[in-house]
Amino acid sequence: MLVLRRLRLPLPRPLLVSSSCCSSTSQRRPAMASSSSSSSAAVVAEGSAARRFWIAASSREAAFAAYTPFLLSLAAGNLRLDAFRHYIAQDAHFLHAFARAYEMAEDCADDDDDRATIAALRKAILQELSLHASVLKEWGVDPTKEIPPSAATAKYTDFLLATAAGKVDGAKGSDKMVTPFEKTKIAAYTVGAMTPCMRLYAYLGKELTVFLKQDENHPYKKWINTYASSDFEGNALQIEELLDKLSISLTGEELEIIAKLYQQAMKLEVEFFSAQLVDQPVVAPLLRYCDPKYKLLVFSDFDLTCTVVDSSAILAEIAILSFQKTSQSGIDSTLDRTKSSDLRNSWNMLSKQYMEEYEECMERLLPPEELKSLDYDQLYKGLEVLAEFEKLANSRVVDSGVLRGMNLEDIRKAGERLILQDGCKNFFQKIGKTREHLNLDIHILSYCWCAELIRSAFSSVGCLDGLNIHSNEFAFEGSVSTGQIVRKMQSPLDKVEKFKSIKSGMDSTAASLSVYIGDSVGDLLCLLEADIGIVIGSSTSLRRVGKQFGVSFVPLFPGLVEKQRQLTEQEKSTFKARSGVLYTVSSWSEIHAFILGSDFS
């Protein structure tokens, strides 16, 4: 049985978040930021157009950029030199266009301070070009030799120069830009299209700096330090402040145009990184890492892994409202119930009892001392305590009669309105669109009492096709629930046995790689049985139990960088089941980037 937790969505977070940063005592995932940090970030977002645009774009695109084969290999220090040379040559084409766009924006600005700021930023870009030239010379490459831009590079530079020339979709005004205000708008649009590059590189520089500490002789130290420097951060802040200033006099419609330009530029950045030539083994995306003959098996929990709220309280609320509707309609009901307020009180008491006894259950199953390495068998035995508790809790709910009288159509409508975690829908939609071309199976393993709710949730966003759902079911008489649950999956043991049976049912002659995505203690056995276990969110109960039994929690991005370091031409797989290591992420965008890659992978 699960208890409803309403969760705030997090602001974009670094990829190198420590797994020990959580503070919630709940067994389910709490909000990812404290109320004070959320409110201060909201003030920044409201007061800064540039910050608002970055938050909107970075939650998805920044992860997609970081998880490209190029940046993962660069961070690991084993990116082949030819690939980096190709990148430098392509970036030089981009920087020439960037400098030209600054020059055109400077011509459009009508304020001396703005023009001076743009001129200073353009000077910094020219210095960056000089750095590129010096790097190429160090490697014996002639920087004057003409290396044509790739399609991705040309697409990005064409977008920048078209924007700087005033060719902006949705913008109104004279093509000749005869008035100072119209020219200032074009300057704002141009700066809006250029800002994401500066902020993304500053972000990536900081993210990659940690890997220099692990390798004093890192071959790409100079490149990383350039973008991690305080000077580059200063330039990024300078262009953001300029964007804020130029945005002040714009209408809501014009700000929306800048937001779209910013988002488009971020996507072009991802496409630019994805297009870099990396002819070597890489650990991500998994679809590239896996041999084409491999079957990729993706498993996911549902409640609070895929969803923002828990399904159990939603189903209880439907039951209470169903009773109210029956009472108000005057229809003679065969249900032996008291007032709906008594029904709600009954549910609240069940929830309170569950929460209190859950904490006691957690204490009972933990070993007296923290284990140095994973002891899977001892963990399994410990979770038998949780399994018995979950079964008893479900029996209490059934015996209470709370779940009787729900109409199937009401359950389906609730499923259609169920909010999925940010990025989750995009992940499942991408699989749905490309499944015919992928050697991939996807399964949902859930404690949810009613699989129809899950089916409706995914069907409503076009993700049901090809999705295998393993969950409990309501018993119905006609289209009305009887209050009984057809119990198929109630505990961590049920989940892991289903997981194993699915894997064992695969063709034994075909190699496979399994991924499990979960958020709670109930997912722990499956997370460990999978070749790759991914923990989303910040459940402290999961971490507490895991660590006590010898499980390590590693943020996914640095974990993959380490795997990339270890990867060789001969090694077929660096991921192993029951390794004792689980990878943590803060969003589905990271999961999407790791497993499927970006749309341009």
C-alpha positions in Angstrom: 0.0 0.0 0.0 1.3 3.4 -0.9 0.5 6.8 0.5 0.0 10.0 -1.6 2.8 12.5 -1.7 2.3 15.7 -3.7 5.7 16.6 -5.1 7.1 19.8 -6.4 9.1 19.5 -9.6 12.8 20.4 -9.2 14.7 23.1 -10.8 17.5 21.9 -13.2 20.2 20.3 -11.1 23.9 19.5 -11.7 24.7 16.0 -13.0 27.3 15.5 -10.3 24.8 15.6 -7.4 25.9 13.7 -4.4 23.6 10.8 -3.5 23.8 11.9 0.2 22.1 15.2 -0.4 18.6 14.1 0.7 16.9 15.0 3.9 13.4 13.5 3.7 12.4 10.9 6.2 9.6 9.5 4.1 9.8 6.2 2.4 8.7 7.8 -0.9 10.4 10.5 -2.8 9.9 14.1 -1.4 10.4 17.4 -3.1 13.9 17.7 -4.5 14.4 21.2 -3.1 13.6 22.8 0.2 10.9 25.5 0.3 13.5 28.2 0.9 15.7 27.2 -2.0 12.6 26.8 -4.3 11.3 30.2 -3.4 14.6 32.0 -3.9 15.1 30.2 -7.3 11.6 31.3 -8.2 12.5 35.0 -7.4 15.5 34.7 -9.7 13.4 33.1 -12.4 10.8 35.8 -12.1 13.3 38.7 -12.2 15.5 37.4 -15.0 14.3 36.5 -18.4 17.7 34.8 -19.2 17.5 32.7 -16.0 13.9 31.7 -16.8 14.8 30.7 -20.4 17.8 28.6 -19.1 15.7 26.8 -16.5 13.0 25.9 -19.2 15.6 24.7 -21.7 18.3 23.1 -19.5 16.2 20.5 -17.8 16.2 18.5 -21.0 18.8 19.8 -23.4 21.7 20.2 -21.0 21.5 16.5 -20.1 21.2 15.5 -23.7 24.4 17.5 -24.5 26.4 16.1 -21.6 25.5 12.5 -22.3 26.6 12.6 -25.9 29.4 10.1 -26.9 31.7 13.1 -27.6 31.4 14.8 -24.1 31.4 11.5 -22.2 34.6 10.4 -24.0 36.1 13.9 -23.5 35.3 13.8 -19.8 36.8 10.4 -19.5 40.0 11.6 -21.2 39.9 8.8 -23.8 38.4 10.7 -26.7 40.5 10.0 -29.7 42.5 12.9 -30.9 41.1 12.9 -34.4 37.6 13.3 -33.0 38.7 16.4 -31.0 40.5 17.9 -34.0 37.3 17.5 -36.0 35.3 19.2 -33.2 37.8 22.1 -33.0 37.5 22.6 -36.7 33.7 22.6 -36.5 33.7 24.9 -33.5 35.9 27.4 -35.4 33.3 27.7 -38.1 30.7 28.2 -35.4 32.8 30.8 -33.5 33.3 32.8 -36.7 29.6 33.0 -37.2 29.1 33.8 -33.5 31.5 36.8 -33.8 29.7 38.0 -36.9 26.4 37.7 -35.1 27.8 39.9 -32.3 28.9 42.4 -34.8 25.4 42.6 -36.4 23.8 42.8 -32.9 26.2 45.7 -32.0 25.0 47.5 -35.2 21.4 47.1 -34.0 21.8 48.2 -30.4 20.9 51.9 -29.7 22.6 52.2 -26.3 26.3 53.0 -25.9 26.6 50.7 -22.9 24.9 47.8 -24.8 27.2 48.3 -27.8 30.3 48.3 -25.5 29.1 45.1 -23.8 28.6 43.4 -27.2 32.0 44.5 -28.4 33.7 43.1 -25.3 31.9 39.8 -25.8 32.9 39.7 -29.4 36.5 40.3 -28.4 36.3 37.3 -26.0 35.1 35.1 -28.9 38.0 36.2 -31.1 40.3 35.2 -28.2 38.6 31.8 -28.1 39.3 31.5 -31.8 43.0 32.2 -31.2 43.0 29.5 -28.5 41.6 27.0 -31.1 44.2 28.0 -33.6 47.0 27.5 -31.0 45.7 24.1 -30.0 45.6 23.0 -33.6 49.1 24.2 -34.2 50.3 22.2 -31.1 49.0 19.1 -32.8 50.5 19.9 -36.2 47.3 20.9 -37.8 47.2 23.9 -40.1 44.3 26.1 -38.8 44.1 27.9 -42.1 43.3 24.7 -43.9 39.7 24.7 -45.0 37.7 22.0 -43.4 34.1 22.3 -44.5 31.4 22.7 -41.9 29.2 19.7 -41.1 25.5 19.7 -41.7 24.8 20.3 -38.0 27.4 23.1 -37.9 25.9 24.8 -41.0 22.4 24.5 -39.6 23.4 26.2 -36.4 25.4 29.0 -38.0 22.7 29.7 -40.5 20.2 30.0 -37.7 22.4 32.5 -35.8 23.1 34.7 -38.9 19.5 34.6 -40.0 18.4 35.7 -36.6 21.0 38.5 -36.5 19.7 39.6 -40.0 16.2 40.0 -38.6 14.8 36.8 -40.2 12.8 35.6 -37.2 9.7 33.4 -37.4 6.8 35.2 -35.7 8.4 38.6 -35.5 6.6 41.6 -36.7 8.1 44.8 -38.1 9.7 46.3 -41.2 12.1 44.2 -43.2 14.3 47.3 -43.4 14.4 47.8 -39.7 14.1 51.5 -40.2 13.2 52.5 -36.7 15.7 52.3 -33.7 13.1 50.3 -31.7 12.8 47.7 -34.5 16.6 47.4 -34.6 16.8 47.0 -30.8 14.3 44.2 -31.0 16.6 42.4 -33.5 19.5 42.9 -31.1 17.4 41.3 -28.4 16.5 38.4 -30.6 20.1 37.9 -31.6 21.4 38.0 -28.0 18.6 35.6 -27.1 19.8 33.1 -29.7 23.4 33.4 -28.5 23.0 33.3 -24.8 22.3 29.6 -24.5 25.7 28.7 -26.0 27.5 30.7 -23.4 25.5 29.4 -20.5 25.7 25.8 -21.6 29.4 25.9 -22.1 29.9 27.5 -18.6 27.6 24.8 -17.2 29.5 22.0 -18.9 32.9 23.4 -17.9 31.9 23.3 -14.2 30.4 19.8 -14.6 33.6 18.4 -16.2 36.1 20.1 -13.8 35.8 17.3 -11.2 37.4 14.8 -13.7 40.5 16.9 -13.9 41.1 16.2 -10.1 41.0 12.5 -10.9 43.6 12.8 -13.6 46.3 15.4 -13.4 47.4 14.6 -17.0 44.0 14.8 -18.5 44.5 15.4 -22.2 41.7 17.9 -22.5 42.5 19.8 -19.3 43.0 23.1 -21.2 39.7 22.9 -23.0 37.8 22.1 -19.7 39.6 24.8 -17.8 38.7 27.4 -20.5 35.0 26.9 -20.0 35.2 26.4 -16.2 37.1 29.6 -15.7 35.7 32.6 -13.8 36.4 34.7 -17.0 34.1 32.5 -19.1 31.4 32.5 -16.3 31.7 36.3 -16.3 31.1 36.4 -20.0 28.1 34.2 -19.6 26.7 36.4 -16.9 27.4 39.5 -19.0 25.4 38.3 -22.0 22.6 37.1 -19.7 22.4 40.6 -18.1 22.4 42.1 -21.5 19.5 39.9 -22.5 17.6 40.9 -19.4 18.2 44.6 -20.2 17.1 44.3 -23.8 14.0 42.3 -22.8 12.6 44.9 -20.5 10.8 46.9 -23.1 9.5 43.9 -25.1 5.9 42.7 -25.2 4.8 39.3 -23.9 4.6 38.1 -27.5 8.1 39.3 -28.3 9.5 37.6 -25.1 7.8 34.4 -26.3 9.7 34.7 -29.6 13.0 35.0 -27.6 12.1 32.0 -25.5 11.6 30.0 -28.8 14.9 31.2 -30.2 16.6 30.2 -26.9 15.1 26.8 -27.0 16.0 26.3 -30.7 19.6 27.3 -30.0 19.8 24.8 -27.2 18.5 22.1 -29.5 21.1 23.1 -32.1 23.8 22.8 -29.4 22.7 19.3 -28.7 22.6 18.5 -32.4 26.1 20.0 -32.8 27.6 17.8 -30.0 25.7 14.7 -31.2 27.1 15.2 -34.7 30.7 15.0 -33.6 32.6 12.1 -35.1 33.3 9.6 -32.3 34.6 6.4 -33.9 35.3 4.4 -30.7 33.4 2.3 -28.1 31.1 4.4 -25.9 28.9 3.6 -22.9 26.1 5.9 -24.0 23.6 6.0 -25.4 22.9 2.4 -24.6 21.3 1.8 -28.0 24.7 2.6 -29.5 26.7 0.8 -26.8 24.7 -2.5 -27.2 25.6 -4.8 -30.0 22.7 -4.8 -32.5 22.2 -8.5 -31.6 21.6 -7.6 -27.9 18.1 -7.4 -26.5 17.7 -4.3 -24.4 15.3 -4.9 -21.5 14.0 -1.8 -19.8 11.9 -2.1 -16.6 10.3 0.7 -14.6 8.3 1.1 -11.5 5.2 3.3 -11.8 4.1 5.2 -8.7 6.4 8.2 -8.1 8.9 6.8 -10.6 6.8 7.7 -13.6 4.1 9.7 -11.8 4.1 12.9 -9.7 1.5 11.6 -7.3 0.8 8.1 -5.9 -2.0 6.1 -7.3 -3.4 4.5 -4.1 -4.8 7.8 -2.7 -6.2 8.7 -6.2 -8.1 5.4 -6.3 -9.3 5.9 -2.7 -10.5 9.4 -3.7 -12.4 8.0 -6.7 -14.1 5.5 -4.3 -15.2 8.3 -1.9 -16.5 10.5 -4.8 -18.3 7.6 -6.3 -20.1 7.0 -3.1 -21.0 10.7 -2.9 -22.4 10.6 -6.5 -24.5 7.5 -5.7 -25.9 9.1 -2.6 -26.7 12.4 -4.4 -28.4 10.6 -7.3 -30.9 9.0 -5.0 -30.2 5.6 -6.5 -30.7 2.8 -4.0 -27.3 1.4 -3.4 -26.5 -2.2 -2.3 -23.2 -0.9 -0.8 -23.3 -1.2 3.0 -21.6 2.1 3.9 -22.0 5.0 6.2 -21.5 8.7 5.2 -18.7 9.6 2.8 -17.0 11.5 5.6 -16.7 8.2 7.5 -15.3 6.6 4.4 -12.6 9.3 4.2 -11.9 9.0 7.9 -11.4 5.3 7.4 -8.9 5.9 4.6 -7.0 8.5 6.6 -6.7 6.1 9.5 -5.4 3.3 7.2 -2.9 5.8 5.7 -1.7 6.9 9.1 -1.4 3.3 10.4 0.6 2.4 7.3 3.1 5.2 7.7 3.7 4.5 11.4 4.1 0.8 10.9 6.3 1.3 7.8 8.9 3.1 9.8 8.9 0.3 12.4 9.2 -2.2 9.6 12.3 -0.4 8.3 13.9 -0.6 11.7 13.3 -4.3 12.0 14.7 -5.3 8.6 18.1 -3.4 8.9 21.2 -5.3 9.9 22.8 -4.0 13.1 25.9 -2.7 11.3 26.5 -1.2 7.9 28.0 -3.9 5.5 31.1 -3.1 3.6 29.9 -4.8 0.4 26.6 -6.0 -1.0 25.1 -9.0 0.7 22.2 -9.8 -1.6 21.0 -12.8 0.2 20.8 -11.0 3.6 19.0 -8.1 1.9 16.5 -10.5 0.4 15.8 -12.1 3.8 15.4 -8.6 5.3 12.9 -7.6 2.7 10.8 -10.6 3.5 9.7 -8.5 6.6 8.6 -5.7 4.3 6.8 -8.2 2.0 4.7 -9.5 4.9 3.9 -6.0 6.0 2.8 -4.9 2.5 0.5 -7.9 2.2 -1.1 -7.2 5.6 -1.6 -3.5 4.7 -3.4 -4.5 1.4 -5.6 -6.9 3.3 -6.6 -4.1 5.7 -7.6 -1.9 2.8 -9.7 -4.7 1.2 -11.4 -5.5 4.5 -12.3 -1.9 5.0 -14.4 -1.8 1.9 -12.9 1.5 0.9 -12.3 0.3 -2.7 -15.9 -0.8 -3.4 -18.2 0.9 -5.9 -15.8 2.5 -8.3 -16.9 2.8 -11.9 -14.4 1.6 -14.5 -14.9 4.7 -16.6 -14.1 7.0 -13.7 -10.8 5.0 -13.1 -9.9 5.4 -16.8 -10.6 9.2 -16.7 -8.4 9.5 -13.6 -5.6 7.7 -15.4 -5.9 10.0 -18.3 -5.4 13.0 -16.0 -2.6 11.5 -14.1 0.5 13.7 -14.3 3.7 12.0 -15.3 7.1 13.1 -14.2 8.8 15.8 -16.3 10.5 14.0 -19.2 8.9 10.6 -18.6 6.3 11.1 -21.3 8.9 12.0 -23.8 11.0 8.9 -23.0 8.1 6.5 -23.5 6.8 8.4 -26.6 10.3 8.1 -28.1 10.3 4.4 -27.5 6.8 4.1 -29.0 7.8 6.0 -32.1 11.0 4.0 -32.8 10.2 0.6 -31.2 9.9 -1.1 -34.6 13.6 -0.2 -35.3 14.8 -1.1 -31.8 15.7 -4.5 -30.3 14.1 -3.4 -27.1 11.3 -4.6 -24.7 9.8 -2.4 -22.0 8.0 -3.5 -18.9 6.2 -1.7 -16.0 6.4 -3.5 -12.7 4.0 -1.9 -10.2 2.3 -2.3 -6.8 -0.6 -0.2 -8.1 -3.9 -1.8 -7.2 -5.5 -1.3 -10.6 -3.5 -1.9 -13.8 -6.3 -0.2 -15.8 -5.2 3.1 -14.2 -1.7 2.6 -15.6 -2.9 1.6 -19.0 -5.1 4.7 -19.2 -2.2 7.0 -18.0 0.1 5.7 -20.8 -2.6 5.4 -23.4 -3.6 9.1 -22.9 -0.1 10.2 -24.0 0.2 7.7 -26.8 2.7 5.4 -25.0 0.7 2.2 -24.5 1.6 0.4 -27.7 4.3 -2.2 -26.9 4.3 -1.5 -23.2 4.1 -4.6 -21.0 2.3 -3.8 -17.7 2.6 -6.2 -14.7 0.5 -5.1 -11.8 -2.5 -5.9 -9.6 -6.1 -5.6 -10.9 -9.4 -4.7 -9.4 -12.2 -7.2 -9.3 -15.3 -5.9 -11.1 -19.0 -6.9 -11.2 -19.9 -5.4 -14.5 -18.1 -2.1 -14.5 -18.2 -1.5 -10.8 -15.4 -2.5 -8.4 -16.2 -5.1 -5.7 -13.5 -3.9 -3.4 -11.3 -6.9 -3.9 -7.8 -6.8 -5.4 -6.6 -9.5 -7.7 -3.2 -9.6 -6.1 -0.3 -10.2 -8.4 2.4 -7.9 -7.1 2.4 -6.7 -3.5 6.0 -6.7 -2.4 9.7 -6.4 -3.4 9.8 -10.2 -3.6 6.9 -10.3 -6.1 8.6 -7.7 -8.2 11.9 -9.4 -8.4 10.4 -12.8 -9.1 8.5 -11.3 -12.0 11.7 -9.5 -13.2 13.6 -12.8 -13.1 10.8 -14.7 -14.9 10.8 -12.2 -17.7 14.5 -12.4 -18.1 14.6 -16.2 -18.0 11.8 -16.2 -20.6 14.2 -14.6 -23.1 15.9 -16.6 -25.8 18.8 -18.2 -24.0 21.0 -17.9 -27.1 20.5 -14.2 -27.4 22.5 -11.8 -25.3 20.6 -9.1 -23.4 21.2 -6.1 -21.2 18.7 -5.1 -18.5 17.9 -1.7 -17.0 15.6 -1.1 -14.0 14.3 2.3 -13.0 12.8 2.8 -9.5 12.5 5.1 -6.6 11.8 3.2 -3.4 12.8 0.3 -1.1 10.3 -1.8 -2.9 12.4 -1.5 -6.1 15.7 -2.4 -4.4 16.0 -6.1 -5.4 15.1 -5.4 -9.0 17.5 -2.5 -9.1 20.3 -4.8 -8.0 19.3 -7.7 -10.3 19.4 -5.5 -13.3 22.6 -5.0 -15.2 22.0 -1.3 -14.7 19.9 0.0 -11.7 18.8 3.6 -11.9 17.4 5.4 -8.9 15.3 8.5 -9.7 14.5 11.0 -6.9 15.8 11.2 -3.4 14.2 8.6 -1.1 16.3 8.5 2.0 14.7 5.2 3.0 16.0 3.5 -0.1 19.5 4.9 0.5 19.4 4.1 4.1 18.4 0.5 3.6 20.7 0.1 0.6 23.8 1.5 2.3 23.2 -0.7 5.4 23.3 -3.8 3.2 26.4 -2.6 1.3 24.9 -0.9 -1.7 26.7 2.1 -3.2 24.9 5.0 -4.8 26.7 6.9 -7.6 25.4 9.8 -9.7 24.9 8.5 -13.2 27.0 11.0 -15.2 30.3 10.5 -13.3 29.5 6.8 -13.1 29.3 6.6 -16.8 32.5 8.7 -17.2 34.3 6.1 -15.1 32.8 3.3 -17.1 34.0 5.0 -20.3 37.5 5.1 -18.9 37.3 1.3 -18.4 35.8 0.5 -21.8 38.1 -1.3 -24.2 37.7 -2.6 -27.7 37.5 -6.1 -26.5 35.2 -5.7 -23.5 31.6 -6.4 -24.5 29.9 -5.2 -21.3 31.1 -3.1 -18.4 27.8 -3.4 -16.6 27.1 -6.4 -14.3 24.0 -7.5 -12.3 24.4 -7.5 -8.5 27.5 -5.3 -8.7 26.3 -3.5 -5.6 26.4 -0.1 -7.4 23.2 1.8 -8.3 23.1 5.0 -10.3 21.2 8.1 -9.3 19.5 10.7 -11.5 17.4 13.8 -10.8 15.3 13.6 -13.9 13.9 11.4 -16.7 15.9 13.6 -19.2 19.1 12.0 -17.9 17.5 8.5 -18.3 16.4 9.4 -21.8 19.8 10.7 -22.8 21.6 7.7 -21.4 19.4 4.9 -22.8 18.0 6.4 -26.1 20.3 9.4 -26.7 19.0 12.7 -28.1 16.7 13.0 -31.1 19.9 13.5 -33.1 21.9 10.5 -31.8 
